[in-house]
Amino acid sequence: MFLKRLSLWGLAALLCIAAHAQPTRTELRAHPDLAAGNYANYPHPTENPTPAPDGYEPFYISHYGRHGARYMTGDSQFRYVIPKMDTAAMKGILTDYGKDVLRRLNIAADNARGRAGDLTALGGRQHRAIAYRMFRNHRSLLGRPVHVVANSSTSRRCMISMGNFCLELKALNPDLSIDMDASEHDMYYMLPNDSIVVPKNTRDGELYDELDDFRHRMLNGSHQFDTLFTDPGLARTFIDPYTFTDGLWNIAADMQCLPELNLSFLDLFGIDGMIDGHRSYNASWCLWEGLMPGARPSYYRIYPLLQNFLDEADKMIRSGESGVRLRFGHDSVVLPFAYVLGVREAVHATDDMEHLHETFSLFRLIPMAANVQWIFYRKPGSDDILVKFLMNESETTIPVATDCWPYYHWKDVSTYYRDKIRDANLVYKKDGK
């Protein structure tokens, strides 16, 4: 019985997991741009969608996407790094290489002034490309005059991402009816819901202590101080190595969002240095969002989004109509949402920070423009609704049995996730929604 069941659905899932099991360090050495983690540019999907079972056609798409490539959300890194290097220059301990790095930093800072967190031109192109592929892969749905409902967080970068996505869909099919909105009214499910009480965990403090030590080891500044300063010891008397190196790493990573500047700081880190920064933030995000064993389950704040996906899907199914539901927000939602869904890319975290990157990697989950899509299918004369899950447009697995992977029976999926919400026993603060 087990073998029969495995042959029906488990084998396909296991083969798909194996295809994604390449060691992360090997991947990063081959593609060092991925070491930027959640700054990494959106990957171009290469998989061909698995055809739906005979007679089934898409009728509803439910989506949540992160904004596209952006500037850093603040200028604190520039405000720390550049003045410290200016001081080093005044003290006469900046190497010629350090002077060149400082020149590049000033160009990047001038370009970023007044643009904290804003979408870059690349970010707009990313969302137009995702919209194009959504249309191409589901032309039988989006080629008709269906209704598209889109919401974004009230952040500018999310609103402009939504605009780019919807404009591309409208250009591809002028008969689409598209409503766009960005209101506090919807933020209780569009963002992590801070009204939900997150249960405490006795290991949380211990894990944060371990994380602090790990981050300081990954970004210790040894290489940077040796190459930028003629007297690294003197530089350490007025520069904090971790804060300085962390700032440089963030600036280096964000340059991928601004290809038109033709600036790079990867030479300041090398592949191994960028990988160490990736490991630092990989562990940080895993703990911050409560995905690490022993951490406080911060992902509880994402359950209202899951409830919204379920309720709106059931409403569309009951109506017998077709449509598209788009939501545009942040990495702080996509990451825990993927974990709550149990997609294969998000569920292999460990509290072993040294080796976490081997089983859990931000670039697989929340690159710029990351997204989760549920694609619903129906067949004339049948009430068996099927749904497929996409993580960054690639077919993925969820912890629900199926006999037709990558498609799942909606009745099983709905039951599983509604039970999951019920079992969470969510508690809201008195003034919560």
Disulfide bonds with the S-S distance in Angstrom:
none
